[in-house]
Structure formats: C-alpha cells, structure tokens
C-alpha cells in the first residue's frame, strides 16, 4: 500500500463527515494544502453533501464505518484494547459503527495522525472515545485543555496570540493538577506558535497582596510548575492586568520575565477560565480556537456543537500541528476518494 511521503500533509480524521460545516472545512483545508482529510460517515450521505458543495474530485477521502474493508483488523484491535473492560468481540463490532470510536481507533493504529469530532456529538462522548481508544500519554494522569486566543490590534498594539487554560475540562484542579496544566499548556503553546511561553498563574492576588486557600493553591502550583519545568518562564500568583500590561506590572513593582509579558494564562478553576475566555472573545474581539486537548497519547480534539466551518478549519490545522513528526506514514489506498 502506498503512503504519504515525508513532505506530504498529515491525515486528519473527521468523525462527522456528513455534516455540511465539517465537509466545507475539510474542503478548504485540502485546498490550502495544509492537511489531507478523511471523512467518516454513511457513504451516501457524504456523497450527497459533497456534491452539493462541489467537493467531489477535490482530494477528500471517505470511509463508511459499516462497510469499511478493514473491519476485521479494526475489530480485532478494538477488542484487544477494550477486552480488559469486558468488551466482547460482538460488542467491538457494534462499537466500531460509532464514528467517534472508529476515528480514534484509526489514530491509535497509526492509520491517521489525528482526529476531530464534536460538531454533532457531545463533548462527553467525544472525549470518552479518545480516552478509551487512544488513551493518555505516558506519565499523564488526566487530560486538560486550552484555547488559542488571537487578539486583534487594539489601541495601537500589535495582534497577539495567547493561550488560556483550562477553560473547558478541569473544574477545580488542585495544586499539582494546576501545575501540570501550566507546564503542558506552555509546551503546547510553543509547539503551536513557535513562540517562547511566558506563563502566568492567575489569581485575584498579586505576589502576596491577597490571602486565603485559593491564593495559596496558586502559589503552590507555581512552585511545583517551576520545579517541573525549570526551562520555562513561569510566575504566579498574578492578577491578569499585572500579567498582561507592562505598565501595571511596573506600577506594582513586579519584576520578572513574565509580568506584563505573559502569553500563557492559567486560570485557577474552570469557572474563571470559561468566563475569562468568553469575555475576551465577545468583548475583546478575540478569535478563540479550541478547546484543544492535551495529555492524550495521540491528537484528538473536541468541537463546539455551535462551531462554524471557519472554527472547524482552524481546529483541523491545530490537530495536524499536534501530530508528532515520528508518526508512521499513512497508507491511503485503503480509503475511498470522493
């Protein structure tokens, strides 16, 4: 079977291939020469939508979970992965008809580089499939997430790219979990943007101006993150304006490589993070890309059910960026071209 050369784009599996928004995004991604895309779903439905959108003959790939020629090999692998949880061979065949499960399995087996779902399915279902099939990366205790925030030019300032974490998954992380989120988001930000991360752990307090267990948790998390990743610039606890605005950091007498220069912002809990990114998006005009999952063994990401084609396109490209270069070459002759 033929495969991609090292110079060819990575292959991303879209679990909801018959959704119009998904197909339009897939077509644009291929036209941009960013990635190759495999659409999962009922063959007739995908072809109908593709014909309506002018996507036939444009290089998109397709796989129907119910008729895939690879079903015996896929079923065997899924059974091997899930039999310890009581999944039988019969149940594995049924599970394989779930496109979220099939997409994750193709990635786990090295037949694709990453997967994306959630435009139709729930976040819970999308993440559950990824966890059960792809699993966690070594030495990772839990999955977390972040948003890439593209800030427009405001007040004479240049456009900026930031990371906000965790705004989607971790409800109330303890100090160790918060430290892990900080370090992983720093690594993810650097991989996605090529910029060096400057990480601020946020609080309502700046360097002792407040007190209480909420502040103490952020202080402990900062110390743990600094010990875990001494090569990363990490500071806390900082209020957002101290972390973001150089003049405020100077006024408060906070001198560090992070204060006033942060580009990775770690919120103390989901409530603060979710509110924060939506304020930046709706009032500040920021483009929010995510949530981007981190901590899985291979790339898998979730979409909002309100996602536009533009949102999905951005997430396709981010998922491709997350794929490691040593990922095995992908055989493509097993997939049907639209």
N, C-alpha and C positions, 0 to 999 in steps of 0.2 A: 504493500500500500504506500502511496506517495504521501509526503508530509510537507509542512512548511519548511522553507529554508530559514536560516538564522535571521535573514533580512526581512522576512515576511511578517505581517502583523500577527498579534496573538488572537486566539479564538475565544470569544465570549459567548456563553450560552444564555439565551433569554427564555425563561421558563414560560412566559405568557405571550408566545409568538403570534397568536391570532388577534391580539389587542391592537387596534389601529395605532395608538400612540407609540406602542413598542415597535411596531413594524416601521413606522415613519422614522423613528430614532435610529433603528438598525440600518435603514437605507442610507441615512445621512452619514452615519459612522463609516460605512463602507465607502461611500463617495469621497469622504475625507481622507481615505487611506489610513485611518487610524487603527482599525481592527478588522478581523473577519467575524461574522456573526452567525450563530446557529439558532434558529427559531424552533422552539418546541411547541407542539400542539397538533390538533386534528388537521390532517393534510388538506382536506377540502376547505376548511375554514381559513387556513393560512393562505392558500392559493387565491381564494375569493378576495380577501383583503388586499393581498399583494397585487392582484390585477387592478383593483380599484385605485391603488396608489402608484401604479406604474413601476412596481418593484420587480416584475418578472424579468429574468435575464440580466439582473444587476449584480450578481455575485453572492446573494444571500443564500445560506444553507438552511435545510429544513430536516426535522426528524419528528415522526409521529410516534409517541410513546406506545401506542397499541400495535404498531406494525413494524417496529424497528428490527432490522435484520440481526442486530446484536443482542436481542433479548435473552438468549440462553446465557451468554457471557455476563451480561449485566445482572441477570437474576442470581447467577452463581456468586458474583461479587457482593451483591447486596445481602444475600443470605450469610455469607462469610462475615460481613461487617456487623450484622444485627442478630445473628442466631443466639449470641450470649444474652440477649434481651428477650428471648423467647419467640423471635420471628421465625416462622416455618418457611419452607420453600414455596408453599402455596401463597402464603401471605406476602412473601417477597415479590412474587409475580404481580400481585394486586398493587402493592406499594409502588411498583415501577411505573404504573399508569398515572401516578401523580407527577406532573411535570416538575414540581419543585424538587422532588426526590431524584428524579432522573437527571435533572440538571446538576445537582450536587454530586451525583454518582459519576457523571462524565468527567467532572473536575477531579474528583478523588482518584479516578483511574488514569488520569493524565491524558484523557482524550479531548480536553478543553482546558483553558488556562484560568477561567473564572466564570462566575455565574451571577445573574441578577434577576430578582423577582420582587413581587410586592405591589405591582401596579394594580393587580386584581386581588391577589391573596393578602391575608393579614400579615402584619409584622411577625406575630407569634408563629404562624405556620411557616413563613419564610426562614426565620432564624432556626426554628426547630429542625427543619430539613437539613440545613447546613451543619448544625451541631451533631445531629445523629449520623450523618453520612461522611462529611468532611472531617469533622472533629476539631478539637483545639490543637494549636501548635504546641510543641514541647515546652514544658515549664510554664504553661499558661493555665491559670485557674479559672478564668472567666472571660467572656467576650465583652468588649466595650465598643464605643463608637465615638465618632467625631464628625463635625461638619467643616468643610472648607468654605470660608466666607470671603467672597470677593467684594471688597468695598470700593465704591466709585470714588472718583476725585471729588473731595469736598473741601471747601474753604481754602482752595489753593494747594491742598495736599495731593500727593500722587496717589493713584489707585493702589490698594494693598490687598494682599492675600493673607488671611488669618486662619487659624484652626480653633474651633470651640469644642470642648469635651467635658463631660459626656452629656449630651443633650437629648439622648433617646433611650438609653438602656439602663444605666446604673442608678437606681432610685436613691439610695443613701449609702454610698460607698464608705467603708471605714478607712482609716489612715493608710493601711497597706494597699488597699484597692485603689485609693485615690493616687497614691504614688505610682502604682502600676499604670493607671490611666495616663498620668503625666508623661512618663517615660515612653510609653507606646505611642502616644499622640505626637511626641517630639520626633520619634523615628519615622512615623507615617508622614508627618508634615514635610520632613526633609526629603523623603523619597518622592513625594508628590510634586513638590515645588522646586527642589534644588536649592532652597534657602536654608541657612542655618537656623535652627529653632532657638527661640528665646522664650522660655516657659514661665508663665506667671500662674501660681496657685492663688485663686481669688478668695476673698473674704470681705466682710464688712469692716474689717480691721486692717490697718497697715502697720506692720512691724511693731506690734505691741500697743497700738492705740486703742484696741478693744480687748475684751477678755471673755472667758467662758469656754465651755467644752467645744463649741462649734469652731472657735478660733484655734483652740489647742489642737484639734484634729488636723486642721490645715497646716499648722506648724510642724506637727509630727510627720505628716505626709511629705512636706517639703524636705525635711531632713532625710527621710527614707529614700525619696527620689534622687536627691543629691548623692547619697551613698551608692545607690543602684546604678547611676549613670553619671559618674564624675566628669565625663567629657561633654555633657550637655549643660547649657546655661539655664539654671532653674532658680527661681526666687519665690518667696512667699513668707508670711501671708501679705497679700497686696490687694488694695481696693482697685476696681477696674480703672478708674481715672489715673491712679498712680502708675499702673502698669502700662497704660496706653499713651498718656500725654507727657512728653518730656518736661514741660513747664510745671506740671503738678508734681512730678517726682522730685524736681529740683526744689520747689517750694517746700515740700515736706522733708527735704534733706535726705532722701533715699538715694543712695549711690550704689548702682550695680550695673551689670551688663544687661539686665532685664528691665528694670524700672524705666518707664517711659519709652521702651523699645520692644515690648513683648509682641510676639506674633502667634503664640500658642497660649490659649487661655483655658485653664482648668477650673471648672465650677465645682463648688463643694457638694452639690447634690443635683438630682435631676430637675427638681422644681426650679432652681435658679438657672440652670443651663438651658432648659426648654424655653423659659420666659426670655432669657437673655438673647438667644439666637433669633427668636421671633421678633423681638423689638428691633434688633439690628436689621433684620430682613424687611420688616414692614415700615418702620420709621426712618431707618438709615439708608434704605435702598440697596442693602447688600444682597448679592446673589448667594443663596445657601445651597451648597451641594452636599447631599447626604441624606440620612446618616450613613457614614462609611464605617463598616465593621472592621475591627482589628482584634487579633488574637486567634483567628482560625488558622488551620494548617495550610489552607489554600484560599484564594479570594472568593468571597461570596458576599453580596450586598443586598440591602433591602431598599425598596422604593416606597414612597407615599402613594396611597391609592388616588390621591389628587394630582399625581405627577403629570407634568406636560411632556410632550415629546422632547422639548429642549432639556428638561430635567433629566430625562432618561438618557439622552445622548451624553450629557456630562458624566453621568454615573457609569455608562459603558466605558468611557475613556479612563475614568478613575480606576475602575476594576482592572482594566488592562495594565495600568501603571503599577498596580499592586502585585501583579504576577511576577514571580522571580525569573530571572534570565535562565536559570538552570532547569526550568520546567521542560519536560520531554517534548520533542517535536510532535505535532498533532497530525495524525493521519486523517485526511479529508475525504478520501474516496468512499468511506462508509456512509457519508451524508449525501442527501439529495440536494441538488442546486435548483433554486426556483427558476 
